[in-house]
Amino acid sequence: MPDIFNCDVISNEILCESVHAITVSCKSLAGIAHAGQFVSIKCGDERLLRRPISICRKDNDNLAFAFEVKGEGTRWLSLRKPGESLDVLGMLGNGFTMPEGNIIVVGGGIGTPPLLFAAQSSMGNVTAILGFRDNSKIILLNEFESLCKSVYITTDDGSSGIHGTVALPLMELLDKGGYIAVLACGPRAMLKAVADICKQYNTSCQVSLEERMACGVGACVVCTCATLRDGAMSMSRICKDGPVFDADEVLW
């Protein structure tokens, strides 16, 4: 079972409009964190439900997580200052299984941050493909460039990098070969496209699914998705059975 940790806020950085990155210090929590997992943070005494947020980076005893301000809970979180503390439930979920070899990480929008931790945890060279709506939404580029062999940026409007989606550079890279797996996180439509491309190139693919959660520990069965396991369809809990799944298991 996960534990509750009292984490000291070290920094709160604005990555772009409405997206923040908070770094906390907690040796015990950092010691059990794996790429692809998430925590659930209490956002003020008046809010019953915690907010699930993926781990973005680990540096010794420090953990960073990035999130988009969407409602009152994440707005409260965005106002936290160094020296304050957070009530954090973790670690939660099943993370990425890190392959031993060269990989591609594919991120879309706010699904990009957990792939930075994946790149940091890789045992081979990493190539990153990061997709955003426009250049004002690009986040964590310097951090990815410091960890990855190559970084490709795509934007829907062509304002930066490649004009279009992550599909084109992904197909070009897999066509060249040399990669044993693709790890992806982002909007469901993007993940399905990535999974289809990987299947076409017979390349292993893991996807981190995004879904609204309540309890975060699998008790309320709110965040379910249809999966195929052992030849039978079942409803898997994204918070407990995921959020990372083998792409071939997901019934898109």
Phi, psi and omega in degrees: 000143177291159178247166174260130182240145173263110188249130179276130179285128178260318181207158177220108187247139174272116181276321173196180180305121176078001179242125180242156171233118179251133176251131180237158177251122177196099185301317183295317180289317180298328182293341182246008184277135176232149182304131179099345177280173180218170175238166177235120191250133175284122185249073179092150185292335185275355181252122183289314185274136175284170178246122179281130181219133181285154176282132182263323185199149174234129177229099182056247182268006184252144174237141175242144174220140181249145184208156177260136178283114183238333183211194184295324181295309179290334175293318175301316181296324182293344182264003180291146184239155176307137182101338174280171180233157179237143175269110190238127176262126182186179345281156185236148174079174176257129183268194179288143167272111188280117180288157177264085181164186182285135183229164171244132173252134183237119181237145176235118177057232182287355173280357182289317188308313182297340179283341174293319177295323177296317178297320179296330184267356186294148177259010178215189176289145182240133170247131182249137171239118186237123183250138181220162179293316178203178186292341179286346183261358182292129180228152171062021182299312180299321181294318178294319181296330180285340184253337190252152176293318179216149177228125177249130177252133172238146176227143181299325184260000179077013182286346176203144176065218182277132179280113180136204184259178180288348186298316185298305178297329178295315179296320180295320180291316180292330178294326178286331178085178178100003180242139183260347182197157174235133176244132187221150175208134181163198180300150185301320180298321177295317181296320178297318178297317179297316180298318180296318179295316180297322178295321179298323182262009178054047181244133178303138182221130173244137182237139175257114185275142177255135180201151175294134182236156175247287184280325180082358183235010175090005184276325188271344177057038178275318187264072182254156174216154180280128179228162177245113182227130181056036176079002182236143177283137177215162176262112182264146177272121184296322182289327186258312181276338178244215008284352181267129178231154166294131185302330180290343179278337188277129174270096187291000000 
